[in-house]
Amino acid sequence: MPQMSAITIRGSGKRKRLRHWAAIVALGMGLTILPGCAASDSVPTLTWYINPDDGGQADLAQVCTTAAKGAYRIETSLLPKDAAAQREQLARRLAAGDSSLDIMSIDPPFIPELAEPGFLAPVPADVAERTSKNILDGALAGATWKDQLVTVPFWANTQILWYRKSVAKAAGLDMTKPVTWDQLMDATQKQGKYLGVQGAQAESMTVWINALIESAGGHILLNPGARADDIKLGLTTPEGEKAAAIIGNIGKKNLGGPGLPTSTENDSMILFQGDKGSFMVNYPFVWPATNAAVKAGSVDQDVLDDIGWTLYPRVDAETDTAPPLGGINLGVGSKSQHKDLAYKAIECITSPENQATYFVTNGNPPSNSTAYDDPRVEKQFPMAATIRESLKLAAPRPQTPFYNEISTGLQQRWTPPSAVDPATTPQNSQEFILAVLRGDRLL
């Protein structure tokens, strides 16, 4: 699907690039706008735009509707499966002044783009205080823009390092201690195995690049909040070169397997479950998915018994890792007719108890640290403590209204992995992205 242009007006000294609000409003008005309250009675209806899951958000909507005791009810409306398409639909509706956007499930990277033009209703101070209590550092950072909480953390996601115990043992690796990418590549190559990573030209590539640069101590974006003309990137740095070296080595040495150029999170998991599996960076969904595959008979029990987990690998042995941060935050549209009720509903949805329930039923980790103390969590996810620790260390992707341009530019210039070269890729990609932001190049 084509990427939608950023919904702000930008320009440069040489040339202006206008993003006409009228065009976006026209697009948005062409969409069906849901009513803000039910016609059948006086109970206000809150519409919650949800990302696809296994029905957990609809269940929570019912739970919180019951808990409201007639003060409101929550109905859900399904967003597209693809994150970029979710962003596009929300941006168009918000730009059109759609009053049905009472509650929105928003991917963290898209929050600045929606917050900057005032599309999100401010989080009341008392709500911000209550909903930020005990939130893990990474999740809180992803819900914030310009030092203010602009959305409420719901569930958070992060990648951890999954490994086959037999491969780690053969390599002589002590997995109770931090491991580096160099160690993983060396162990994989010597044993003729494949390393599970995501090499497709997709958002997963931006996730990988960002995690590598952040883990090395750098940042893709050096000045969050800057105008397009003033943005400074940290790709042409030692940290950017280290990231390119890791991705390029995995690609050139075929360590990620023959399907690496199109590998997604699910592809990586299937590769990891096979005879060539060794190490893999991936999200917690791997655990319930592998258990389900064992029950279905498509994966042997021996494979499940051979799986271990630890924190995301380090780039440098002496520098803490900075794992990927994902998840969903909840925002309220600035044109909602029920802002106060929407925030009451959000407090119910994001309660620690409901976050724990959502984790054990849908596999999406809590953003609230106390939710991990629920006995149901550890029973179903024995790696829950590792996930919680990872979310403390996790770093968000570049926080900017121009995230779409940065992410798409990285995806286009850092794929396929076999073509990534530390001597040229960081420089070429940085020049390309800055030219796009100035309006001199097109994505």
C-alpha positions as CSV (number, residue, x, y, z in Angstrom):
1,M,0.0,0.0,0.0
2,P,1.4,3.5,-0.9
3,Q,2.6,5.4,2.1
4,M,0.6,8.5,3.0
5,S,2.5,11.8,3.1
6,A,3.1,13.3,6.5
7,I,0.2,15.4,7.7
8,T,2.1,18.5,8.5
9,I,3.4,21.4,6.4
10,R,7.1,21.5,5.8
11,G,9.4,23.6,3.8
12,S,13.0,24.6,3.1
13,G,15.0,27.6,2.2
14,K,15.1,26.4,-1.4
15,R,11.7,25.0,-1.9
16,K,8.5,24.5,0.0
17,R,6.7,21.2,0.2
18,L,3.0,21.8,1.0
19,R,0.8,19.1,2.5
20,H,-2.6,20.6,1.7
21,W,-5.0,20.0,4.6
22,A,-7.9,20.3,2.2
23,A,-6.9,17.2,0.3
24,I,-6.5,15.2,3.5
25,V,-9.8,16.4,4.9
26,A,-11.5,15.4,1.6
27,L,-10.1,12.0,1.9
28,G,-11.1,11.7,5.5
29,M,-14.6,12.9,4.9
30,G,-15.0,10.1,2.3
31,L,-14.8,7.6,5.1
32,T,-17.8,6.4,7.1
33,I,-18.1,8.3,10.3
34,L,-19.6,6.4,13.2
35,P,-22.1,8.1,15.6
36,G,-20.8,9.2,18.9
37,C,-23.8,7.9,20.9
38,A,-26.5,5.4,20.5
39,A,-29.8,6.5,19.0
40,S,-31.8,3.9,21.0
41,D,-31.1,5.3,24.5
42,S,-29.3,8.0,26.5
43,V,-26.2,5.9,27.4
44,P,-23.2,7.4,25.6
45,T,-21.4,5.0,23.2
46,L,-17.7,5.2,23.0
47,T,-16.1,3.9,19.8
48,W,-12.7,2.2,20.3
49,Y,-10.7,1.8,17.1
50,I,-8.7,-1.4,17.8
51,N,-5.8,-3.2,16.0
52,P,-6.5,-6.8,15.1
53,D,-6.0,-9.4,17.8
54,D,-7.6,-12.6,19.0
55,G,-10.6,-10.8,20.4
56,G,-9.1,-9.5,23.6
57,Q,-9.8,-5.9,23.0
58,A,-13.5,-6.6,22.3
59,D,-13.6,-8.7,25.5
60,L,-12.1,-5.8,27.5
61,A,-14.6,-3.4,26.0
62,Q,-17.3,-5.6,27.4
63,V,-15.7,-5.9,30.8
64,C,-15.3,-2.1,31.1
65,T,-18.8,-1.5,29.8
66,T,-20.1,-3.7,32.6
67,A,-17.9,-2.0,35.1
68,A,-19.3,1.4,34.0
69,K,-22.7,0.5,35.3
70,G,-24.6,2.4,32.7
71,A,-22.3,5.5,32.5
72,Y,-21.1,4.5,29.0
73,R,-20.7,1.5,26.8
74,I,-17.8,0.7,24.5
75,E,-18.1,-0.5,21.0
76,T,-15.1,-1.6,18.9
77,S,-14.3,-0.8,15.3
78,L,-11.5,-2.8,13.6
79,L,-8.5,-1.1,12.0
80,P,-6.6,-2.6,9.1
81,K,-4.0,-5.4,9.9
82,D,-1.0,-3.5,8.5
83,A,0.5,-0.8,10.9
84,A,1.0,1.6,8.1
85,A,-2.6,1.3,7.0
86,Q,-3.7,1.8,10.6
87,R,-1.7,5.0,10.7
88,E,-3.2,6.2,7.4
89,Q,-6.8,5.6,8.4
90,L,-6.4,7.2,11.8
91,A,-4.6,10.2,10.3
92,R,-7.3,10.8,7.7
93,R,-10.1,10.5,10.1
94,L,-8.5,12.8,12.6
95,A,-7.7,15.4,9.9
96,A,-11.3,15.3,8.9
97,G,-12.4,16.1,12.4
98,D,-14.2,12.7,12.9
99,S,-15.9,12.8,16.3
100,S,-16.2,9.1,16.5
101,L,-12.5,8.6,17.5
102,D,-13.2,8.3,21.2
103,I,-10.5,5.8,21.9
104,M,-7.7,4.7,19.5
105,S,-5.2,2.0,19.6
106,I,-2.0,3.6,18.3
107,D,1.4,2.2,17.4
108,P,4.0,4.2,19.4
109,P,6.0,5.5,16.3
110,F,3.0,7.2,15.0
111,I,2.1,9.2,18.1
112,P,4.2,12.3,17.5
113,E,2.7,12.7,14.0
114,L,-0.8,12.7,15.5
115,A,0.1,14.7,18.6
116,E,2.0,17.5,16.9
117,P,-1.0,19.0,15.0
118,G,-3.3,18.7,18.0
119,F,-5.2,15.7,16.8
120,L,-5.1,14.0,20.3
121,A,-7.0,15.3,23.3
122,P,-4.7,16.2,26.2
123,V,-4.4,13.6,28.9
124,P,-5.9,15.1,32.1
125,A,-3.2,15.6,34.8
126,D,-4.9,13.2,37.2
127,V,-5.3,10.5,34.6
128,A,-1.7,10.9,33.5
129,E,-0.5,10.5,37.1
130,R,-2.6,7.4,37.7
131,T,-1.9,5.7,34.4
132,S,1.9,6.3,34.4
133,K,2.4,4.8,37.8
134,N,4.5,1.6,37.6
135,I,4.8,1.8,33.8
136,L,8.0,0.3,32.5
137,D,10.5,2.9,31.2
138,G,10.4,1.9,27.6
139,A,6.6,1.9,27.4
140,L,6.4,5.3,29.1
141,A,8.9,6.8,26.7
142,G,6.9,5.6,23.7
143,A,3.7,7.2,25.0
144,T,5.4,10.6,25.5
145,W,5.9,13.5,23.1
146,K,7.8,16.7,24.1
147,D,8.1,15.5,27.7
148,Q,4.3,15.1,28.0
149,L,2.2,12.0,28.3
150,V,0.0,12.3,25.2
151,T,-1.4,8.7,25.2
152,V,-1.9,6.0,27.8
153,P,0.3,2.9,27.7
154,F,-1.8,-0.2,27.2
155,W,0.4,-3.1,26.2
156,A,4.0,-3.0,25.4
157,N,6.1,-5.3,23.2
158,T,9.7,-6.1,22.9
159,Q,12.0,-8.5,21.2
160,I,14.1,-10.9,23.3
161,L,16.8,-13.4,22.3
162,W,15.5,-16.9,21.8
163,Y,18.0,-19.7,21.5
164,R,18.3,-23.4,21.1
165,K,20.0,-24.7,24.2
166,S,21.8,-27.4,22.3
167,V,23.4,-24.8,19.9
168,A,24.4,-22.5,22.7
169,K,26.0,-25.4,24.6
170,A,27.9,-26.6,21.6
171,A,29.2,-23.0,21.1
172,G,30.3,-22.8,24.8
173,L,28.1,-19.8,25.4
174,D,27.0,-19.0,29.0
175,M,23.5,-17.7,28.3
176,T,23.1,-16.5,31.9
177,K,25.5,-13.7,30.9
178,P,25.1,-11.0,28.1
179,V,26.0,-12.2,24.6
180,T,26.9,-10.2,21.6
181,W,25.9,-10.3,17.9
182,D,29.5,-11.3,17.1
183,Q,29.2,-14.3,19.3
184,L,25.9,-15.3,17.8
185,M,27.2,-14.9,14.2
186,D,30.3,-16.9,15.1
187,A,28.4,-19.8,16.7
188,T,25.8,-19.9,13.9
189,Q,28.5,-20.0,11.2
190,K,30.6,-22.7,12.8
191,Q,27.7,-25.0,13.4
192,G,26.1,-24.5,9.9
193,K,22.9,-23.1,11.4
194,Y,20.8,-20.1,10.5
195,L,20.2,-16.9,12.6
196,G,16.6,-15.8,13.0
197,V,16.3,-12.1,12.0
198,Q,13.9,-10.1,9.9
199,G,15.4,-8.9,6.7
200,A,12.4,-7.9,4.7
201,Q,11.8,-4.4,3.3
202,A,9.3,-3.7,6.0
203,E,8.9,-1.9,9.4
204,S,10.8,-4.8,10.9
205,M,14.0,-3.6,9.2
206,T,13.6,-0.2,10.9
207,V,13.1,-2.0,14.2
208,W,16.3,-3.9,13.7
209,I,18.4,-0.9,12.6
210,N,17.1,1.2,15.5
211,A,17.8,-1.6,18.1
212,L,21.4,-2.0,16.8
213,I,22.2,1.7,16.8
214,E,20.6,2.3,20.2
215,S,22.3,-0.8,21.6
216,A,25.6,0.6,20.4
217,G,24.9,3.9,22.3
218,G,23.7,6.0,19.4
219,H,20.4,7.3,17.9
220,I,19.0,7.4,14.4
221,L,17.4,10.8,15.2
222,L,19.6,13.2,17.1
223,N,17.1,16.0,17.6
224,P,13.6,14.8,18.3
225,G,11.0,17.6,17.8
226,A,13.0,19.3,15.0
227,R,11.4,20.6,11.9
228,A,11.9,18.6,8.7
229,D,14.6,21.1,7.5
230,D,16.5,20.9,10.7
231,I,16.5,17.2,11.4
232,K,19.9,15.7,12.2
233,L,20.4,12.0,11.8
234,G,23.0,9.7,13.5
235,L,23.5,7.1,10.7
236,T,27.0,8.3,9.7
237,T,28.4,7.6,13.1
238,P,30.4,4.7,14.6
239,E,27.1,3.3,16.0
240,G,25.5,3.5,12.5
241,E,28.5,1.7,11.0
242,K,28.4,-1.0,13.6
243,A,24.7,-1.6,12.8
244,A,25.5,-1.8,9.1
245,A,28.4,-4.2,9.7
246,I,26.1,-6.6,11.6
247,I,23.3,-6.6,9.1
248,G,25.7,-6.8,6.1
249,N,27.7,-9.7,7.6
250,I,24.5,-11.7,8.3
251,G,23.4,-11.0,4.7
252,K,26.6,-11.6,2.9
253,K,27.5,-14.8,4.8
254,N,24.0,-16.2,4.4
255,L,23.7,-16.5,8.2
256,G,20.0,-15.7,8.0
257,G,19.1,-18.4,5.5
258,P,18.1,-18.2,1.9
259,G,14.8,-16.4,2.7
260,L,16.4,-13.6,4.6
261,P,15.5,-10.8,2.1
262,T,11.8,-11.5,2.6
263,S,11.9,-12.8,6.2
264,T,9.3,-11.5,8.6
265,E,8.8,-12.3,12.3
266,N,6.7,-15.4,11.5
267,D,9.3,-16.6,8.9
268,S,12.0,-16.2,11.5
269,M,10.1,-18.3,14.0
270,I,9.5,-21.1,11.5
271,L,13.2,-21.1,10.6
272,F,14.1,-21.2,14.3
273,Q,11.9,-24.2,14.9
274,G,13.6,-26.2,12.1
275,D,16.8,-28.3,12.1
276,K,18.8,-25.2,11.2
277,G,17.5,-23.1,14.1
278,S,20.1,-21.5,16.4
279,F,19.3,-18.1,17.8
280,M,16.5,-15.6,17.0
281,V,15.5,-12.1,17.9
282,N,11.7,-12.0,18.1
283,Y,8.6,-11.1,20.1
284,P,6.9,-13.1,22.9
285,F,4.3,-14.5,20.5
286,V,6.9,-17.1,19.7
287,W,6.2,-19.0,22.9
288,P,2.4,-19.6,22.5
289,A,2.8,-20.1,18.8
290,T,5.4,-22.8,19.3
291,N,3.3,-24.5,22.0
292,A,0.3,-24.5,19.7
293,A,2.5,-26.0,16.9
294,V,3.6,-28.8,19.3
295,K,0.0,-29.6,20.1
296,A,-0.9,-29.6,16.4
297,G,1.9,-32.0,15.7
298,S,3.8,-29.7,13.3
299,V,6.7,-29.1,15.8
300,D,8.3,-31.8,18.0
301,Q,8.2,-31.6,21.7
302,D,12.0,-31.9,21.7
303,V,12.2,-28.5,19.9
304,L,10.1,-26.8,22.6
305,D,12.2,-28.4,25.3
306,D,15.4,-27.1,23.6
307,I,14.2,-23.4,23.6
308,G,15.7,-20.9,26.0
309,W,15.5,-17.1,26.2
310,T,17.4,-14.1,27.4
311,L,17.8,-10.4,26.8
312,Y,18.4,-9.0,23.3
313,P,22.0,-9.3,22.2
314,R,24.5,-6.6,22.8
315,V,26.5,-4.8,20.0
316,D,29.4,-4.1,22.3
317,A,30.2,-6.4,25.2
318,E,30.4,-3.6,27.8
319,T,27.3,-1.6,26.7
320,D,23.8,-2.5,27.8
321,T,21.4,-3.7,25.1
322,A,18.5,-1.4,24.0
323,P,15.9,-3.9,22.7
324,P,13.1,-2.9,20.3
325,L,10.0,-1.3,21.7
326,G,6.5,-2.0,20.3
327,G,3.0,-2.3,21.6
328,I,-0.1,-0.2,21.6
329,N,-1.0,3.0,23.4
330,L,-4.5,4.5,23.8
331,G,-5.3,8.0,22.6
332,V,-8.5,10.1,22.5
333,G,-9.4,12.1,19.5
334,S,-9.5,15.9,20.0
335,K,-13.0,16.1,18.4
336,S,-14.5,13.3,20.5
337,Q,-17.7,14.4,22.2
338,H,-17.0,12.2,25.2
339,K,-13.4,12.9,26.2
340,D,-13.9,12.6,29.9
341,L,-15.7,9.3,29.6
342,A,-13.1,8.0,27.1
343,Y,-10.4,8.6,29.7
344,K,-12.4,6.8,32.3
345,A,-12.8,3.9,30.0
346,I,-9.1,3.9,29.2
347,E,-8.3,3.7,32.9
348,C,-10.4,0.7,33.1
349,I,-8.9,-0.9,30.0
350,T,-5.3,-0.4,31.1
351,S,-5.7,-1.5,34.7
352,P,-3.0,-3.9,35.8
353,E,-5.5,-6.7,36.1
354,N,-6.9,-6.2,32.6
355,Q,-3.4,-5.9,31.2
356,A,-2.5,-9.3,32.8
357,T,-5.6,-10.8,31.4
358,Y,-4.9,-9.5,28.0
359,F,-1.4,-11.0,28.2
360,V,-2.5,-14.5,29.1
361,T,-5.4,-14.5,26.6
362,N,-3.8,-12.7,23.7
363,G,-0.1,-12.9,24.3
364,N,0.5,-9.1,24.4
365,P,2.8,-8.1,27.3
366,P,1.7,-5.5,29.9
367,S,3.2,-2.0,30.0
368,N,2.5,-1.9,33.8
369,S,5.2,-3.6,35.8
370,T,2.8,-4.8,38.5
371,A,0.8,-6.8,36.0
372,Y,3.7,-9.2,35.8
373,D,3.2,-10.2,39.4
374,D,-0.1,-11.8,38.5
375,P,0.4,-15.6,39.0
376,R,-1.3,-16.3,35.7
377,V,1.4,-14.5,33.8
378,E,4.4,-16.5,34.9
379,K,2.5,-19.8,34.6
380,Q,1.7,-19.1,30.9
381,F,4.8,-17.1,30.0
382,P,7.8,-18.5,32.0
383,M,10.0,-15.8,30.3
384,A,7.8,-13.0,31.7
385,A,10.7,-11.7,33.9
386,T,12.9,-11.4,30.9
387,I,10.2,-9.5,29.0
388,R,9.7,-7.1,31.9
389,E,13.5,-6.5,32.1
390,S,13.7,-6.0,28.4
391,L,10.9,-3.4,28.5
392,K,12.9,-1.5,31.1
393,L,15.8,-1.3,28.7
394,A,13.8,-0.9,25.5
395,A,14.3,2.2,23.3
396,P,11.6,3.7,21.1
397,R,12.1,4.2,17.4
398,P,12.7,7.8,16.3
399,Q,10.1,10.1,17.8
400,T,9.2,12.6,15.2
401,P,6.2,13.7,13.1
402,F,8.3,12.7,10.1
403,Y,8.7,9.1,11.2
404,N,7.2,7.7,8.1
405,E,9.8,9.4,5.9
406,I,12.7,8.2,8.1
407,S,11.4,4.6,8.4
408,T,10.5,4.2,4.7
409,G,13.9,5.7,3.7
410,L,15.7,3.2,5.9
411,Q,13.7,0.3,4.6
412,Q,14.6,1.2,1.0
413,R,18.3,1.8,1.6
414,W,19.1,-1.0,4.1
415,T,17.6,-3.9,2.1
416,P,18.5,-6.5,1.1
417,P,20.8,-7.2,4.0
418,S,23.5,-8.7,1.6
419,A,23.8,-5.2,0.0
420,V,24.3,-3.4,3.3
421,D,27.9,-2.0,3.6
422,P,29.1,0.0,6.6
423,A,31.3,2.1,4.3
424,T,28.4,3.3,2.1
425,T,25.0,2.4,3.4
426,P,24.8,4.8,6.4
427,Q,26.0,7.7,4.3
428,N,23.7,6.9,1.3
429,S,20.7,6.4,3.5
430,Q,21.3,9.5,5.5
431,E,21.7,11.7,2.4
432,F,18.6,10.2,0.9
433,I,16.3,10.6,3.9
434,L,17.5,14.2,4.4
435,A,16.8,15.0,0.7
436,V,13.3,13.5,1.1
437,L,12.7,15.7,4.2
438,R,13.8,18.8,2.2
439,G,11.5,17.9,-0.7
440,D,14.4,17.2,-3.1
441,R,13.7,13.5,-3.4
442,L,10.7,11.2,-3.3
443,L,10.3,8.0,-1.4
